Amino acid sequence: MDNHYFAIDVETANADYSSICQVGVAEFENGTILRTWKTLVNPEQYFDQFFVNIHGIDQETVKFLFRIFRIY
C-alpha cells in the first residue's frame, strides 16, 4: 500500500496565529522523507521573546523578506 503525504509546519512570531514567520513542507512516502522546502516570511508583527527563544527567528532575520501573501 502506497502511503504518500505532505506535512506542513509553521512558526509564528507571537501567539497570534497570523504572525507566521516561517513555513515548511515535507513530502513523505512510506515513512521516508522525499523532499523538504522552507522559507522565512516577514509577518510585519512584533516578535515575542518567548517564541524567539523557541525557533531563533527574530525581526532582524526577516526584516527585508516578503510578507506571507507574496509567497507561493
C-alpha positions in Angstrom: 0.0 0.0 0.0 1.4 3.4 -1.0 1.4 5.9 1.8 2.2 9.3 0.3 1.5 12.5 2.2 2.8 16.1 3.0 3.4 17.6 6.4 3.2 21.4 6.8 4.7 23.3 9.7 4.6 27.0 10.6 6.5 29.1 13.1 4.9 32.3 14.5 6.4 35.5 15.8 4.0 35.6 18.8 0.7 34.0 20.0 -1.3 35.4 17.1 -1.8 32.6 14.5 -1.5 35.2 11.7 2.1 36.1 12.7 3.7 33.4 10.6 7.4 33.9 10.2 8.4 30.5 8.7 6.6 27.9 6.6 8.0 24.4 6.0 6.7 21.4 4.0 7.9 17.9 3.9 6.9 15.2 1.4 6.8 11.6 2.7 6.3 8.2 1.0 6.0 5.1 3.1 7.6 6.9 6.1 10.6 8.2 4.1 11.2 11.9 3.5 11.4 12.6 -0.2 11.7 16.4 -0.3 11.6 19.3 2.0 11.1 23.0 1.5 11.0 26.0 3.8 11.0 29.8 3.7 11.2 32.7 6.1 8.4 35.3 6.0 8.1 38.8 7.3 4.9 38.7 9.5 5.0 42.5 10.0 4.2 41.9 13.6 6.2 42.1 16.9 8.3 39.1 17.9 7.6 37.8 21.4 10.9 36.8 23.0 9.3 33.6 24.2 8.8 32.5 20.6 12.2 33.8 19.5 13.8 31.6 22.2 12.0 28.5 20.7 12.8 29.0 17.0 15.5 31.5 16.9 13.8 33.7 14.3 13.6 37.5 15.1 12.7 40.8 13.5 16.3 41.3 12.2 16.2 37.9 10.4 13.0 38.7 8.4 13.0 42.5 8.1 13.8 42.5 4.3 11.7 39.5 3.4 8.2 39.2 1.7 5.0 39.0 3.6 3.1 35.7 3.6 0.6 36.6 0.9 3.5 37.2 -1.6 5.0 33.6 -1.1 3.6 31.0 -3.4 
